[in-house]
Amino acid sequence: MHYFTISDLAHEFDVSTRTIRYYEERGLLAPIRTESGQRLYTKKERAKLKLILRGKRFGFSLDEIHEMIALFDEDRTGKKQLEKTVEYGRRKLKEVNERIEDLLQLKAEMESLLSDFEKRLREWEESGG
């Protein structure tokens, strides 16, 4: 069986070894320990790390990611995990759309203020002030 060291995974996924240890502390990863205490990761643990990092990139919390991983361990078909992922994905997409709306409104307000400030500056400069 092929194993990966923590340094291998840190390098491959461009994360710190501390990040990987943190995921282990949170119960998301479970490496094998050698007699000397070195962490060794199986292909399954490597795949979990990849899922964790993908989930973080999409804005899922570690608790949500933990639940999705646990569901896969319970149901090897992946159906429950997929259902939960869809549920979380829909919720996350709704949050993203709300943030986009908020940012568009903020952008419109900023453009209006900037336009007003530029107009006032031109008027001030034209009046010789």
Secondary structure by P-SEA (a helix, b strand, c coil): cccccaaaaaaaacccaaaaaaaaaaccbbbbbcccbbbbbcaaaaaaaaaaaaaaaacccaaaaaaaaaaaaacccaaaaaaaaaaaaaaaaaaaaaaaaaaaaaaaaaaaaaaaaaaaaaaaaaacc
